[in-house]
Amino acid sequence: MRADTMNTILVVGGAGYIGAHMVKMLLAAGYHVVTLDNLSRGHRNAIASSDDFVFGDIADRAGLDRLFTGYKFDAVMHFAGFFRVGESMENPSIYYQNNAAATLNLLDAMVAHQVNICIFSSSATIFGEPNYLPIDEQHPKQPVNPYGWSKWMVEQMLVDYDRAYGLKSICLRYFNAAGADPEGQLGGYHTDETCLIPLALQAASGRRESITVFGQDYDTPDGTCIRDYIHIEDLCQAHLLALKQLLNGAESAAYNLGNGSGFSVKQVIDIAEEIVKKPIPVIMGKRRAGDPIRLVADSKLAQTQLGWQPKYAKLETIIAHAWQWEIAHYSVLSV
């Protein structure tokens, strides 16, 4: 530990895909960063540049108390949630335990140690099947899977903790985070990947034999689900802006983060094939339980209140950066 006049930020889940990119951005911005991760789904080598790494779990209250006693944190950024829709349908218990109950533990530790700023990694799944598109912040919250419910529960906790204890928060509702560090230092480390773009690129590089499309009978132009994709760098930039806003005394808020453009599963695969310049082997499968048909964001509130402007809004750029990471770190092909 060190004495530092800069703000000290605890990044929970900082060894994961989004957390690791966030750690890098915070360090570049001059913050003192402490990363907490149990490495159950994160990777230690993704955060080699972190100031301090602590192996631990937010479910461990005694461990949190030791951590909060050892450092004077100015804010917490929480990325430690499980995020797989299908898994949440099959095993909801671990989603309510990890995403909701363990987060309650973290919030209680923050209150006890007088840390009153939290940036929370939420999700567009809190909206469920949309009543209208694009989805703004006022859209009804009607999750259709335990993952979405667990995120919405935490958002409600944060509202109550602000009212009762003065804990200020900004909830950032991601649509589909994708891409990789444009500098090529970070990317996706998942060996059990479930997200479309990395799966397609793994099939292109030879790391997997094919990609499965779950359902082709949805009420969309080509029968496959439609999603809004946001570059990991743009996503982290929104977090940085949210952090600065709360450190400057702003009130709690919630923002949707996406590019406002919907792409079907088939469209994403078609664009990926253009980027990799080869066919991607596809298997057509049945629908996956808990998947909304369309999710497209209205992010105007984040743009006006946070001053957020996506830098890498084109899907082609998002996929190109992810492919750059794939071929540099995993490809078995001569590319």
C-alpha positions as CSV (number, residue, x, y, z in Angstrom):
1,M,0.0,0.0,0.0
2,R,1.2,3.5,-0.6
3,A,0.3,7.1,0.3
4,D,-1.3,8.7,-2.6
5,T,-3.0,12.1,-3.1
6,M,-4.9,10.7,-6.1
7,N,-8.3,9.0,-5.6
8,T,-8.1,5.3,-4.7
9,I,-10.6,3.2,-6.5
10,L,-11.5,-0.4,-5.6
11,V,-12.4,-2.4,-8.8
12,V,-14.3,-5.5,-7.8
13,G,-14.2,-8.2,-10.5
14,G,-11.2,-6.4,-12.1
15,A,-9.8,-9.6,-13.5
16,G,-12.7,-10.1,-15.8
17,Y,-13.2,-8.9,-19.4
18,I,-14.7,-5.5,-18.6
19,G,-13.0,-5.0,-15.3
20,A,-9.5,-5.5,-16.7
21,H,-10.1,-2.9,-19.4
22,M,-11.4,-0.6,-16.8
23,V,-8.4,-1.1,-14.6
24,K,-6.1,-0.1,-17.5
25,M,-8.1,3.0,-18.2
26,L,-8.2,4.1,-14.6
27,L,-4.4,3.7,-14.3
28,A,-3.9,5.7,-17.5
29,A,-6.1,8.4,-16.0
30,G,-3.9,8.6,-12.9
31,Y,-6.0,6.8,-10.3
32,H,-4.6,4.5,-7.7
33,V,-6.3,1.2,-8.4
34,V,-6.9,-1.8,-6.1
35,T,-8.4,-4.9,-7.8
36,L,-10.4,-7.5,-5.9
37,D,-11.2,-10.7,-7.6
38,N,-11.7,-14.4,-6.6
39,L,-10.5,-15.5,-10.0
40,S,-13.3,-17.9,-10.4
41,R,-14.1,-16.4,-13.8
42,G,-11.4,-13.8,-14.1
43,H,-7.7,-14.1,-15.1
44,R,-4.8,-12.8,-13.0
45,N,-2.7,-12.1,-16.1
46,A,-5.3,-9.7,-17.4
47,I,-4.5,-7.2,-14.6
48,A,-0.7,-7.4,-14.5
49,S,-0.7,-3.6,-14.6
50,S,-2.9,-3.1,-11.6
51,D,-1.4,-1.1,-8.7
52,D,-2.5,-3.7,-6.1
53,F,-4.2,-7.0,-6.5
54,V,-6.2,-8.7,-3.7
55,F,-7.4,-12.2,-4.0
56,G,-10.8,-12.3,-2.3
57,D,-14.6,-12.5,-2.6
58,I,-17.3,-9.9,-1.9
59,A,-19.2,-12.7,-0.2
60,D,-16.5,-12.7,2.5
61,R,-17.5,-9.9,4.9
62,A,-14.5,-10.4,7.2
63,G,-12.2,-10.2,4.1
64,L,-14.0,-7.0,3.0
65,D,-13.6,-5.4,6.4
66,R,-9.8,-6.1,6.3
67,L,-9.6,-4.7,2.8
68,F,-11.5,-1.5,3.7
69,T,-9.5,-1.1,6.8
70,G,-6.2,-1.4,4.9
71,Y,-7.1,1.2,2.2
72,K,-8.9,4.4,2.2
73,F,-11.2,4.0,-0.9
74,D,-12.8,7.0,-2.6
75,A,-15.1,4.8,-4.7
76,V,-16.0,1.2,-5.7
77,M,-16.5,0.0,-9.2
78,H,-18.4,-3.3,-9.2
79,F,-17.9,-5.7,-12.1
80,A,-18.1,-9.0,-10.2
81,G,-21.5,-10.2,-11.4
82,F,-22.1,-13.4,-13.3
83,F,-23.6,-12.6,-16.7
84,R,-24.7,-15.7,-18.7
85,V,-28.4,-15.7,-19.4
86,G,-28.6,-19.4,-20.2
87,E,-26.7,-20.4,-17.0
88,S,-29.0,-18.2,-14.9
89,M,-32.0,-20.1,-16.3
90,E,-30.4,-23.4,-15.4
91,N,-29.0,-22.4,-12.1
92,P,-30.6,-19.3,-10.7
93,S,-29.3,-19.9,-7.2
94,I,-25.8,-18.9,-8.0
95,Y,-27.0,-15.7,-9.7
96,Y,-29.0,-14.6,-6.7
97,Q,-26.2,-15.6,-4.4
98,N,-23.4,-13.9,-6.3
99,N,-25.1,-11.0,-8.0
100,A,-27.6,-10.0,-5.4
101,A,-26.7,-11.4,-1.9
102,A,-22.9,-10.9,-2.3
103,T,-23.5,-7.3,-3.6
104,L,-25.6,-6.6,-0.5
105,N,-22.6,-7.7,1.5
106,L,-20.3,-5.3,-0.4
107,L,-22.7,-2.4,0.1
108,D,-22.9,-3.1,3.8
109,A,-19.1,-3.0,4.0
110,M,-19.0,0.3,2.1
111,V,-21.5,1.8,4.5
112,A,-19.6,0.5,7.5
113,H,-16.4,2.0,6.2
114,Q,-17.9,5.3,4.9
115,V,-17.2,4.7,1.3
116,N,-20.2,6.4,-0.4
117,I,-19.6,6.1,-4.2
118,C,-20.4,3.1,-6.3
119,I,-20.4,2.5,-10.0
120,F,-22.4,-0.5,-10.8
121,S,-22.2,-2.8,-13.8
122,S,-25.9,-3.4,-14.7
123,S,-27.5,-4.8,-17.8
124,A,-30.1,-4.2,-20.5
125,T,-31.7,-7.5,-19.4
126,I,-33.5,-5.6,-16.7
127,F,-35.9,-4.4,-19.4
128,G,-37.0,-7.9,-20.6
129,E,-39.0,-7.9,-23.8
130,P,-39.2,-4.3,-24.9
131,N,-42.4,-2.4,-25.2
132,Y,-40.8,0.0,-27.6
133,L,-37.4,0.6,-29.3
134,P,-35.0,2.1,-28.7
135,I,-35.1,1.5,-25.0
136,D,-34.7,4.6,-22.8
137,E,-34.1,4.7,-19.0
138,Q,-37.8,5.1,-18.3
139,H,-38.8,1.8,-20.0
140,P,-40.6,-0.6,-17.7
141,K,-38.3,-3.1,-15.9
142,Q,-39.6,-6.5,-16.6
143,P,-36.8,-9.1,-16.6
144,V,-37.4,-12.5,-18.3
145,N,-34.4,-14.3,-16.7
146,P,-32.8,-14.6,-13.3
147,Y,-29.7,-12.7,-14.5
148,G,-31.8,-9.7,-15.3
149,W,-33.7,-10.0,-12.0
150,S,-30.5,-10.1,-10.0
151,K,-29.3,-6.9,-11.7
152,W,-32.6,-5.1,-11.1
153,M,-32.5,-6.2,-7.5
154,V,-29.1,-4.5,-7.0
155,E,-30.4,-1.4,-8.7
156,Q,-33.2,-1.3,-6.2
157,M,-30.8,-1.9,-3.3
158,L,-28.8,1.1,-4.5
159,V,-31.8,3.4,-4.5
160,D,-32.6,2.4,-0.9
161,Y,-29.0,2.7,0.2
162,D,-28.8,6.2,-1.2
163,R,-32.0,7.2,0.6
164,A,-31.0,5.6,3.9
165,Y,-27.2,5.9,4.1
166,G,-26.3,8.5,1.4
167,L,-24.4,6.0,-0.7
168,K,-24.4,7.6,-4.2
169,S,-24.3,5.3,-7.3
170,I,-24.5,5.3,-11.0
171,C,-25.9,2.2,-12.7
172,L,-24.7,1.6,-16.2
173,R,-27.0,-0.7,-18.2
174,Y,-24.9,-2.4,-20.9
175,F,-26.4,-3.7,-24.0
176,N,-23.8,-6.0,-25.6
177,A,-20.2,-5.3,-24.7
178,A,-17.8,-6.4,-27.4
179,G,-14.5,-5.8,-29.0
180,A,-11.0,-5.5,-27.5
181,D,-8.4,-3.0,-26.4
182,P,-7.5,-1.1,-29.6
183,E,-3.8,-1.1,-28.4
184,G,-3.9,-4.9,-28.4
185,Q,-2.9,-5.4,-24.8
186,L,-6.3,-6.8,-23.5
187,G,-9.1,-8.8,-25.0
188,G,-11.4,-11.6,-24.0
189,Y,-9.9,-14.5,-21.9
190,H,-12.9,-16.7,-21.6
191,T,-12.4,-20.4,-22.3
192,D,-16.1,-21.1,-21.9
193,E,-17.2,-18.1,-24.0
194,T,-20.9,-17.5,-24.5
195,C,-21.0,-14.1,-26.4
196,L,-21.6,-14.0,-30.1
197,I,-18.7,-12.0,-31.5
198,P,-15.9,-13.9,-29.7
199,L,-17.6,-17.2,-30.5
200,A,-17.8,-16.3,-34.2
201,L,-14.1,-15.3,-34.2
202,Q,-13.0,-18.4,-32.4
203,A,-14.7,-20.4,-35.1
204,A,-12.9,-18.4,-37.7
205,S,-9.5,-18.8,-36.1
206,G,-9.9,-22.5,-35.6
207,R,-10.2,-22.5,-31.8
208,R,-13.6,-24.1,-32.1
209,E,-15.2,-26.1,-34.9
210,S,-18.4,-24.0,-35.4
211,I,-20.8,-21.5,-33.8
212,T,-24.4,-22.3,-32.9
213,V,-27.2,-19.9,-33.7
214,F,-29.9,-20.3,-31.0
215,G,-33.2,-19.9,-32.9
216,Q,-34.0,-18.7,-36.4
217,D,-37.8,-18.3,-35.9
218,Y,-38.0,-15.0,-34.0
219,D,-40.1,-12.2,-35.2
220,T,-37.3,-10.4,-36.9
221,P,-36.4,-9.9,-40.6
222,D,-34.1,-12.9,-40.7
223,G,-35.5,-14.8,-37.8
224,T,-32.6,-14.3,-35.4
225,C,-32.3,-12.1,-32.3
226,I,-31.3,-8.5,-32.6
227,R,-28.8,-6.8,-30.3
228,D,-27.1,-3.4,-29.8
229,Y,-23.3,-3.8,-29.6
230,I,-21.0,-1.4,-27.7
231,H,-17.2,-1.3,-27.8
232,I,-15.4,-2.2,-24.6
233,E,-13.4,1.0,-24.8
234,D,-16.5,3.2,-25.1
235,L,-18.1,1.3,-22.3
236,C,-15.2,1.9,-19.9
237,Q,-15.1,5.6,-21.0
238,A,-18.7,5.9,-19.8
239,H,-17.6,4.4,-16.4
240,L,-14.8,6.9,-16.1
241,L,-17.1,9.8,-16.8
242,A,-19.7,8.4,-14.3
243,L,-16.9,8.1,-11.7
244,K,-15.8,11.7,-12.2
245,Q,-19.4,12.9,-12.0
246,L,-20.0,11.2,-8.6
247,L,-16.6,12.3,-7.2
248,N,-17.6,15.9,-8.1
249,G,-20.7,15.5,-6.0
250,A,-23.4,14.5,-8.4
251,E,-26.6,12.6,-7.4
252,S,-27.3,9.0,-8.1
253,A,-28.4,8.1,-11.6
254,A,-28.8,5.3,-14.2
255,Y,-27.8,5.3,-17.8
256,N,-28.3,3.0,-20.8
257,L,-25.2,2.3,-22.9
258,G,-25.4,1.2,-26.5
259,N,-25.0,2.6,-30.0
260,G,-28.6,2.7,-30.9
261,S,-28.3,0.3,-33.8
262,G,-29.6,-3.3,-33.8
263,F,-27.9,-6.1,-35.6
264,S,-29.3,-9.6,-35.9
265,V,-27.2,-12.7,-35.1
266,K,-26.9,-13.5,-38.8
267,Q,-25.9,-9.9,-39.6
268,V,-23.1,-10.1,-37.0
269,I,-21.8,-13.3,-38.5
270,D,-22.0,-11.9,-42.0
271,I,-19.9,-8.8,-41.0
272,A,-17.5,-11.0,-39.1
273,E,-17.0,-13.1,-42.3
274,E,-16.1,-9.9,-44.1
275,I,-13.6,-9.0,-41.5
276,V,-11.9,-12.4,-41.3
277,K,-12.2,-12.9,-45.1
278,K,-13.4,-16.5,-44.8
279,P,-16.7,-18.4,-44.1
280,I,-17.6,-19.1,-40.4
281,P,-19.1,-22.5,-39.8
282,V,-22.6,-22.2,-38.3
283,I,-24.9,-24.7,-36.8
284,M,-28.6,-23.8,-36.4
285,G,-29.9,-24.6,-33.0
286,K,-33.1,-24.2,-31.0
287,R,-34.1,-21.1,-29.1
288,R,-32.3,-20.5,-25.8
289,A,-34.6,-19.8,-22.8
290,G,-34.5,-16.3,-21.5
291,D,-33.4,-14.5,-24.6
292,P,-35.3,-11.3,-25.5
293,I,-36.0,-10.9,-29.2
294,R,-34.7,-7.3,-29.6
295,L,-32.6,-5.1,-27.4
296,V,-31.6,-1.7,-28.8
297,A,-30.5,1.2,-26.6
298,D,-31.4,4.9,-26.4
299,S,-28.3,6.4,-24.9
300,K,-29.1,10.1,-25.3
301,L,-29.2,10.6,-21.5
302,A,-25.7,9.3,-21.1
303,Q,-24.6,11.6,-23.9
304,T,-26.2,14.7,-22.5
305,Q,-25.6,14.2,-18.8
306,L,-22.2,12.4,-18.8
307,G,-20.9,13.9,-22.0
308,W,-20.3,10.4,-23.3
309,Q,-19.6,10.1,-27.1
310,P,-18.8,6.6,-28.4
311,K,-15.5,6.6,-30.3
312,Y,-15.9,3.1,-31.9
313,A,-19.5,3.0,-32.8
314,K,-19.3,0.9,-36.0
315,L,-19.8,-2.8,-35.6
316,E,-17.1,-3.4,-38.2
317,T,-14.6,-1.6,-35.9
318,I,-15.7,-3.6,-32.8
319,I,-15.3,-6.9,-34.6
320,A,-12.0,-5.8,-36.2
321,H,-10.5,-5.0,-32.8
322,A,-11.7,-8.4,-31.4
323,W,-10.2,-10.2,-34.4
324,Q,-6.9,-8.4,-33.9
325,W,-6.8,-9.8,-30.3
326,E,-7.9,-13.3,-31.4
327,I,-5.3,-13.7,-34.1
328,A,-2.5,-12.2,-31.9
329,H,-3.2,-14.4,-28.9
330,Y,-5.1,-17.5,-29.9
331,S,-5.2,-18.2,-33.6
332,V,-3.9,-21.5,-34.8
333,L,-4.0,-20.3,-38.4
334,S,-1.5,-18.5,-40.5
335,V,-3.3,-15.2,-40.8
